[in-house]
Amino acid sequence: MDCEYTALTTDSTAIEEVEDVAPTQLLVSKSDLEDETEEIELFDMSAVKSVQASVNQERQPLIGNSSMSDTDPETDVRVPNSSNNKELSSEARAFTPNSVSNFEALVHLLKGNIGTGLLSLPVAVKNAGVVVGPAGLIAMAVICVYCMHMLVNCSHKLCRKCGHTSMDYGEVAENACRVGPILFLRRHRVAVRRIVNAFLLLTQLGFCCVYFVFMARNAEQILHAFPGLQHAEFPPVQAFLAAFLLPIMLLCFIQNWDHLAPISTVANVVMVAGLVAIYQYILRRLHSPSIYPAFSSVGELPLFFGTAIYSFEGIGIVLPLENKMQNPQSFPTVINIGMGLVTFLYVSLGFFGYLAFGAHVEGSITLNLPTMPSADVTPSEQALYVVVKLMFVFCIFCTFAVQFYVPINIIWPVLKSRVSHQYQTVAEYILRAALVIVTFGLAAGIPQLGLFISLVGAFSSSALALIFPPLIELLVKYEDGLHWVVVVRNVIIFLFGFVGFLAGSYVSIEQIVDSFSRKVAPTFAAPTFSTV
């Protein structure tokens, strides 16, 4: 069941012949198409496109007077398009403005997954145990990366079926419902797309709110490290947030991924340098794993799940990034390389960070770095760790633009058609500025922001990374036949994500209620589910 009508021709005079053919004769059955598969692959593509344009023009009265409409999908006649669409999609991508290379895609993928989530993973290991924590992170990585591949493969399959060059997450969900066997989902596929986009908006804007507060908290701690300011009273954190508002807004005015690539590259280099400094600090302060519990407790596992699934924050940028690639068939390799490096960082930093700080580990490991000289920290080392915090502020600053791309990619196409062409550029800049101000306002106006974002992280990230992809694959592959192994595997992944979704959301709500009842604001507004 495909999304496009296909006209079959056999010679170069087909364009003239179309004018003499009745509209109903231009609609072919699936069996007729199978007999002509070899011939259609030999056609000149310009002729095919011309014929399809003629078909679309001829069939408008037929569609307008029949029950075949967008709201009546069960009567929609759809036949497969050429099997060459995957290759044609790649050729079209190569000439798409602002497309990115494989290396640029890898840079963006790394930058989109390395952020506040990585720095909070020692807390995740603490909530799971010194053995269960690292093992759980590896298992979570395997599942999340597999779901990324699942989503990309479904996107490619649907693009071939529908004759599209690319699809975003919401469009993949919508077209999966369209080609799937469930009539209810076919009729409400637009609503499904909107639900997926709503989850994306909540997740990505939530990340941006966290980034605002992360930068402000670390900047405040950096100022406390300067001589004469250790015990000074600073203005409230909102003042530090306001200091980042204009720079963030200017960064988010960058519209093209290829323009963001140099910034992401510099940020990745700075991130590596900062991580090296953190590793050398914690590796010199490791304690024996035997003094820590191998397994924490069942009650704390939802905290581990919430932090871990939040850390794999790149699911939202997978399809937008793949859609911008010159060679989309190379993206699975990019995912494997990029997420392999990310998983190594996740597991090692989470494990060694917990061994170094134990129960005293902070919501972000950067907050465990010393800001004042002590018996085991020389003034030069103290200065180094202040610089490291500054490095991570810069990295998160750059990551903001990468995460910000997703909500813009969802909202702007909807608004663009309603704005006069001459004002579209100005309108897009206004939208970008407005969204930055919204994230700033949420970060500045809600003292318990971290707990609210923890709920959004557990709620949205679980759905996007673990719940939606297996369901989409079942719908897309149903027509070709589903092996029972695929069904069982996808159901297990779905149940794993759904249980984590419920447990993580429950614990987050419980902590929000507890925080309000005690009127205690968290010291670090990141969705780490930490009570430190």
Secondary structure as the mmCIF struct_conf table of DSSP 4:
data_model
#
loop_
_struct_conf.conf_type_id
_struct_conf.id
_struct_conf.beg_label_comp_id
_struct_conf.beg_label_asym_id
_struct_conf.beg_label_seq_id
_struct_conf.end_label_comp_id
_struct_conf.end_label_asym_id
_struct_conf.end_label_seq_id
BEND BEND1 CYS A 3 GLU A 4
BEND BEND2 ASP A 11 ASP A 11
TURN_TY1_P TURN_TY1_P1 SER A 12 THR A 13
HELX_RH_AL_P HELX_RH_AL_P1 ALA A 14 VAL A 18
TURN_TY1_P TURN_TY1_P2 GLU A 19 ASP A 20
BEND BEND3 VAL A 21 VAL A 21
HELX_RH_3T_P HELX_RH_3T_P1 PRO A 23 LEU A 26
HELX_RH_AL_P HELX_RH_AL_P2 LYS A 30 ASP A 35
TURN_TY1_P TURN_TY1_P3 GLU A 36 GLU A 36
HELX_RH_AL_P HELX_RH_AL_P3 THR A 37 ILE A 40
TURN_TY1_P TURN_TY1_P4 GLU A 41 LEU A 42
BEND BEND4 PHE A 43 PHE A 43
HELX_RH_AL_P HELX_RH_AL_P4 MET A 45 GLU A 58
TURN_TY1_P TURN_TY1_P5 ARG A 59 ARG A 59
HELX_RH_AL_P HELX_RH_AL_P5 GLN A 60 GLY A 64
TURN_TY1_P TURN_TY1_P6 ASN A 65 ASN A 65
BEND BEND5 SER A 66 SER A 67
BEND BEND6 SER A 69 SER A 69
TURN_TY1_P TURN_TY1_P7 ASP A 70 THR A 71
HELX_RH_3T_P HELX_RH_3T_P2 PRO A 73 THR A 75
TURN_TY1_P TURN_TY1_P8 SER A 83 ASN A 84
HELX_RH_AL_P HELX_RH_AL_P6 ASN A 85 ALA A 94
TURN_TY1_P TURN_TY1_P9 PHE A 95 PHE A 95
BEND BEND7 THR A 96 THR A 96
TURN_TY1_P TURN_TY1_P10 PRO A 97 ASN A 98
STRN STRN1 VAL A 100 VAL A 100
HELX_RH_AL_P HELX_RH_AL_P7 ASN A 102 ASN A 113
BEND BEND8 ILE A 114 GLY A 115
HELX_RH_AL_P HELX_RH_AL_P8 THR A 116 LEU A 119
TURN_TY1_P TURN_TY1_P11 SER A 120 SER A 120
HELX_RH_AL_P HELX_RH_AL_P9 LEU A 121 ALA A 128
TURN_TY1_P TURN_TY1_P12 VAL A 130 VAL A 131
HELX_RH_AL_P HELX_RH_AL_P10 VAL A 132 CYS A 162
TURN_TY1_P TURN_TY1_P13 GLY A 163 GLY A 163
BEND BEND9 THR A 165 THR A 165
HELX_RH_AL_P HELX_RH_AL_P11 TYR A 169 VAL A 179
BEND BEND10 GLY A 180 PRO A 181
HELX_RH_AL_P HELX_RH_AL_P12 LEU A 183 ARG A 187
TURN_TY1_P TURN_TY1_P14 HIS A 188 HIS A 188
HELX_RH_AL_P HELX_RH_AL_P13 ARG A 189 HIS A 224
TURN_TY1_P TURN_TY1_P15 ALA A 225 ALA A 225
BEND BEND11 PHE A 226 PHE A 226
TURN_TY1_P TURN_TY1_P16 PRO A 227 GLY A 228
TURN_TY1_P TURN_TY1_P17 GLN A 230 HIS A 231
HELX_LH_PP_P HELX_LH_PP_P1 ALA A 232 PRO A 236
HELX_RH_AL_P HELX_RH_AL_P14 VAL A 237 CYS A 252
TURN_TY1_P TURN_TY1_P18 PHE A 253 PHE A 253
HELX_RH_AL_P HELX_RH_AL_P15 TRP A 257 LEU A 283
TURN_TY1_P TURN_TY1_P19 ARG A 284 ARG A 285
HELX_RH_3T_P HELX_RH_3T_P3 PRO A 289 ILE A 291
BEND BEND12 TYR A 292 TYR A 292
BEND BEND13 ALA A 294 PHE A 295
HELX_RH_3T_P HELX_RH_3T_P4 VAL A 298 GLU A 300
HELX_RH_AL_P HELX_RH_AL_P16 LEU A 301 SER A 311
TURN_TY1_P TURN_TY1_P20 GLU A 313 GLY A 314
HELX_RH_AL_P HELX_RH_AL_P17 ILE A 315 ASN A 323
TURN_TY1_P TURN_TY1_P21 LYS A 324 LYS A 324
STRN STRN2 MET A 325 MET A 325
BEND BEND14 GLN A 326 GLN A 326
HELX_RH_3T_P HELX_RH_3T_P5 PRO A 328 SER A 330
HELX_RH_AL_P HELX_RH_AL_P18 PHE A 331 PHE A 357
HELX_RH_3T_P HELX_RH_3T_P6 GLY A 358 HIS A 360
BEND BEND15 GLY A 363 SER A 364
HELX_RH_3T_P HELX_RH_3T_P7 ILE A 365 ASN A 368
BEND BEND16 LEU A 369 LEU A 369
BEND BEND17 THR A 371 MET A 372
STRN STRN3 SER A 374 SER A 374
TURN_TY1_P TURN_TY1_P22 ALA A 375 ASP A 376
STRN STRN4 VAL A 377 VAL A 377
HELX_RH_AL_P HELX_RH_AL_P19 PRO A 379 LYS A 416
TURN_TY1_P TURN_TY1_P23 SER A 417 ARG A 418
BEND BEND18 VAL A 419 VAL A 419
HELX_RH_3T_P HELX_RH_3T_P8 HIS A 421 TYR A 423
HELX_RH_AL_P HELX_RH_AL_P20 GLN A 424 GLY A 445
TURN_TY1_P TURN_TY1_P24 PRO A 447 GLN A 448
HELX_RH_AL_P HELX_RH_AL_P21 LEU A 449 VAL A 456
HELX_RH_PI_P HELX_RH_PI_P1 GLY A 457 SER A 461
HELX_RH_AL_P HELX_RH_AL_P22 SER A 462 SER A 462
HELX_RH_PI_P HELX_RH_PI_P2 ALA A 463 ILE A 467
HELX_RH_AL_P HELX_RH_AL_P23 PHE A 468 LYS A 477
TURN_TY1_P TURN_TY1_P25 TYR A 478 ASP A 480
HELX_RH_AL_P HELX_RH_AL_P24 TRP A 484 ARG A 518
TURN_TY1_P TURN_TY1_P26 LYS A 519 LYS A 519
BEND BEND19 THR A 523 PHE A 524
BEND BEND20 ALA A 526 THR A 528
#
